[in-house]
């Protein structure tokens, strides 16, 4: 198995952390911007995009703060993807921190995908 590279991205977003958390941690919220359809059963989330389906397992969730999932294909590895809400204590600016892993030649593509999806989320929240 090839080694994947960890990358992190920060997206400033104008929304309350509470509202944002609903969009990053619940199937109904994620369905609005991340995938065409999202279902969850227990610790497993099914993501459906134009007919293809991927399953991810919930690794950890911190209420109001973050969610970490692992694709089924990455089982038994240290690879995961995480969305974390960061609140600046002084300015009260809110950001979504994304951590993900990709093959070396797919990092740019992965980043573009996240940029597109987060811009969809910003659009939903009226945070442009």
Helices and strands as residue ranges (DSSP letters): E 4-12, H 17-25, H 27-31, E 37-41, E 44-49, E 52-62, E 66-71, G 72-74, E 81-87, E 94-103, G 104-106, H 107-125
